[in-house]
Amino acid sequence: MLLTIPKSEFKERQQKFFNKLFEENCDGAIIFAVTDIFYLTGFHFHSTERPMGVLVDPDHKVHLFVPALEHNHAEEYAVIDHVHSYPEYPGIKHPMEYLKEVLQKFGFEGKTIGYDSLGYGSPMGYSGPSVDEFLEVKEFVSLKGVIEKLRFVKSENEIELIKESCRWGNLAHRLLQKYTKAGLSEIEITSKASTEATMAMIETLGPNYKPHGRTAYAIFRGQIGPESAFPHAVTQNVIMSKGDTLVTGAAADVFGYHSELERTMFVEEVSKDQEKYFNQMYEAQDVAFSAIKPGATYSSVEEKVQQYFKEEGITHLTQHHTGHNIGLLGHEAPFFDLGDHTVMEPGMVVTVEPGIYVKGLGGFRHSDTVLITEDGIEMLTYYPRDLNSLIC
């Protein structure tokens, strides 16, 4: 299979973005968001204190603005027309001074320019002026969310990459369950399963495989025993005990594309309370699956799940919405949330993960990656969901 996004598709994405610029009456654009730079150009890089951005000039030529250490890298891999670079940050001459010169040279001054952010931002020590402090334009127009919305509906190539991610997440999770035993530590189990799955993955896919992220992995992320009642617990290096509730996660990145597989498992035995909450979680996920269809809103799915929780009298045990889109980021908009009225469309890829959290006992959450189709859904993750299959 194709383990990448072809150059032609990046060109198509750029054309769609040009069309959005036309709709917003923009002559050009300045984009700083890392994920959107990759989406438009195919250039995957490490974001640091050194400013980087993609520029679309009034002639619809695409430029990358990068530090010198990324110049050759960008020329090798990016689908763009021009690469511009500066020596270093902070440097004797600030990078934004170099950016100003590029923008002036390619006709940005005096025009209507779209932007996702007026300045570069980084938690790694960067500081510098915003673009509107040094560039004279007719008008600045916010394009915040425009490229994100272009990412809502996935292409056939993107869907295939996500499916490939699901396959290797499935293997990693199978190994995680195989190695989960009372008396072993969380880190020992996850390290063994993740390494073994990764080795199988790279040997099978060969040298054309580029993760642009994490290779195959399976984790608990600290959601073990009572700690699993924290939806976003962190790794604690816990030792497994008989009767523990476990919440897992497994996936693999393929050319930057993610999937999500999560399961609720139990070590050796299941109590009546654990079985009850597991079954309620399982039913809530089924309610969500049944509600997902093109033409309906994301909020309507959450409404049905919340109605189920209310009928079961367990609303107080829930802490988050039912799911979200997934693709280049682990969490993407839109969301299965009461406040998100986006209409579902074929080609959107979502996670479905209603959860129940019981203090002192644990968390109960499956997550599956699902493709919205013309008439419903296609399950992309396929690990067993039933209780008996998930006792270690």
N, C-alpha and C positions, 0 to 999 in steps of 0.2 A: 504494500500500500504506500501511498504518498505520505511521508512523514514531515511534511512542511506545508506552508502556504506558498503557492507559486507566485512568481513575479507579476503575472497577469492579474492576479486577484488584488495585489497591493495597488496596482494601477486603477483597478475598478473602484477600490475604496477611496482612492484620492479623487477620482471623478465624482463620486457621490458627495464627497466633502466640498468639492468645488461648487456643486449644485446647491449645497446648503449655504455656501458663502453668497451665491447669487440671490437666494431667497432672503437672506439677511441684509442684502444691499452692501455687502462687504467687498472691497477691492482686494484684500489680502488677509492673512491671518498669522498670528504668533501663538504657538502652542508649547507649553512647558510640561504637561503631564506625561510621565514616563510611559504609562500603559498606552496612551493615545499615540505617542510617538512610535511605539512598536507597531500598533495597529495600522498606522498609515504608511510606515516605511519598512517594516520588517527588521529594524535595527534594535537588537537587544543589548542592553548595556547596564553597567552598575551605576546607579545614581549616587552621586556624592556631593561634596561642597562645590564642585565645579559646575557652573551653569551649562545647561544644554537645552536646546529647543528645536522645533521644526517650524519653518517659515514657508508660507505660500505667498509668492509675490503677485503683483497685479497681472502678470502674464501667465499665471498659474504654473510657474515653475516651483518645484519643491526643493527647499534648502535645509540642510542640517547645520546647526551651529553647535560646535563641540570643542572641548579642550584638545590641545595638540596630541595628548596621549591617546585620544580616540579617533584621530583624523584618518589614519590608514584603515583602522577597523571599520569606520563608517563607509569609506570608499569601497571596501571589500564586500560588505553585506547589505547596505541600505539601498532601497529602491528610491532613489532621489536624483535630482538634476545637478545639485552643487553641494559641496561640503566646505564649510568655513571653520577655521579654528583660531584659537588664541593660545599664547604660550603657557600660562598657568594661572591658578587662582591662589591668593589674591593678586599677585603680580605687581609690577611697578605701574602698569596700566591696567585698570580694572576691566574684566571681561565685558561688562556692559558698554564700555567705550568702544570695544571692537564690534559688539552687536550693533551699536548705533551706526557705525560706518557701513556695515553690511546693509542695514535697513535703508540708509540714505542712498547707497549705490544702486539698489534694486527697486527704487521708486515707491517706498512706503510713505514718505513724507507727503502731507497734503491729501492723503487718501482716507477712506473709511476702512479701518482695520479691526478685524475681529480678534478676540483673545479668549483664552481660558483663564488666564491669570495675568495681571499686569506686571508681575515680577516673578523671578525664579525664587523658589523656596526650598530649603533643605534644613533638617535638624542637625547637620554635621558642621555647623559653624559658619555657614554662608551669610553674608550681608551685602546688600547692594541696592542701588536705586531701582525703582519701578520704571517700566518703559515710558509711561506717560510723563515722567520727569525729564526725559531727554529727547523724545521724538515728537515733532510737531505734525499732527495729523488733522484731518477734517473732523473725524469722530472716532472714538473707540466704542466697539460694540461687543458686549459679552456673548461668548459662544459656550459658556459653561453648560455642560451636559449634551451638547450637540453630537460630539463624537461618541459619547457613551450611548446615546440613543441609536446611532448607526450600528453599535455592537449588539443591540437587543436581539435581532434575528440573525441566526448563524447560517453561514453558507454550508454547502455540502462538504467542502473541505474541512471546515471547522468542526462540523458534526463528526466526521470520521476521526479527527484527532481526539475529540472528547471520548468517542467510543474506544479508541485505543487506550486512552488513560484509564477507562473503566476496566478494561481487561486486566491490566497490570495491578490496579487497585484490588481487583478480585483475588488475584494470586497472593498478593501481600497479606490480605485479610485471612485467606485460607491458612497461610503459614502462621499468622498471629494466633489464630484459634488453636492450631495444632500445638504450638509451643506454650500456650497458657496453662500453667499448673500452679496449684497451691504451693507456697514456699519459694517461688521464683520472684525476682524483682521485675518491676515494670520495665526498666531500662534494658535488662538482659533480654527479655522477651521481644521487645520492639526492635532492638538492634539486630537480633538474629533474624527475625522475620523480614525486616526491611532490607538487610544486606543480601539475603538469599534471593528475595524477589528481584532486587535490582540486578544481581548478576545474571539471573535468567532473562531479564528484560534486555540488557545490553547485548547478551550473546545471541538472542533471537532476532532483535531488530537490526543489529549490526551498526556499522560506522555512520550511517546516514541519520541515526537517531540523535536529536538534539533536545535535551529536556527544557532548556531555558527556564529552569526552575528546579524542583526536586525530582529525583528519580523515584522509583517505587518505594512506598513506605506504608507502614501500618503502625498505629499508635493508640495509646489510651489517653494521653495528654493529662494524666493525673486523675481521670474520671474512674476511680477504683473504689469500691465499697462506699462508705458514706460520702467520700469526696466527689463521687459521681453526681451528687445532688447539686453541685455547682456547674451550670451549663458550660462555662468556659474556665474550667479548672486548669491548673498548670502541673507539669510533671513534678511528682513528689518523690520518685524512686521508692514507691510503696512495694511491700512484699505481699503477694497475693495470698488471700485466705479463703478457705472453704466457705461458700455461701456469698461471696462478694458479688455485688452488681457491678458490671463493667460497661462503659460506653466507649466504643472504639471509633477509629477513623482510618480510612485507607484510600490511597489514590496514587497517581503518578502524573507528572507533567510531561506533555508531549508537544514540543514546539511552543511552549508557553501556555498550553491549554490544560485546564483543570477539570477534574470530576470530583464527586464527593460520595463516598460510601461509608455509612456509619451503622453500627449495630449495637443493640443491647445484649450482652451475654452474661452468663452466670458461671461461677466456679463450682463445679461438681454437683450442686444441688440448688433447688429453688423453693423458697417458702411460699405459702399461700398469698401473702401480701405482695411478694415480688411477681407472682403469676398474675394477680389481679391487675396491678398497674401495667405490667407488660401487655396484657390483652387490651387494656384501654388505649394505650399508646398505639398498638397495632391497628385497632379499629379507627382511631383518629387519622392515621395515615391513609387508610382505605377511604375514609370520607373525603380526604383531600384529593386522592387520585381520581375519584369519581367526579369531583367538581371541576377538574382542569379540562378545559376545552377552548378552542379558538372562539373568539367573540365574547367570551365572558371576561369579567374583570378579575384582577388579582385579588382585590378586596373580597369578592364573592366567595373565593376559596376559603379565606380566613373566616368569613362569617359562618360558613357551614361547619368548620372545625370548632370554632368557639361555641356554636350552638350544641354540638356534640358534647363538648366539655361541660357545658351548663347542664345538659340533661343528665350527665353522669355525676354531677355535683363535685367536680374536681377543678373548676376554674381557678381556685386558689393555689393549685399545684402547678400551674403553667406560668412561664416566665418570658416567652418570646413568640414571635410570629412563626408561621408555618414553613417559610422557606424564602428562596430568592433565586434570581438568575445566577448563572455561573458561566465562566468562559476563560478569559485571560486573567481574571481575578477570582479568588475564592468566593467572594461575595460581590455580586453585581446587582444593580437595579434592573427591572422592578422587583418588588417584594410582595409576598403573600401576607399583606398587612391590611388592617381595616382602613388605613389612610391612603392606600395606593390603589387608585382606580384605573390604572393602565389596562388596556384591553389586550388579552392574550392573542398571539398570532402563531401560525405554524412556523416552525424553525426556531422558536425560542427554547432554550435549554434551562431547566430549573432544578432546584433541589426541593425535596418534600420531606420535612423533618419536624413535625409537631412533637413537643416534648412534655414529659411529666416529671416533676422533681419533688422527692419526698425526703425531708430532712431526717438524717439518721439512717435512712435505708438506701437511697441512691437515686440516680437519674434513669429515665426510660426514654430513649430516643433512637429511632432508626432514621437514617437519611439515605434517600435514593436520588440519583440523577436521572431526570426524565426529559424526553423530547416532546414538545407539543406538536402534534401532527394535524392534518386537515380535519380529522374526525375525533381526536382525543389525545391519547398519549402513547409513546413508546418507551418502555422501561429500558434505560441504557445500563444501569447497574442491575445485577442479577444474582447477588449473593442471597442464600436462603434467609427468609424473614421469620419463619415460625419458631416457636419457643424450643421445641425439642432439638432443633438443629443448632441451637445457640447455647447449649450447655457444654462447658469445656471439661 
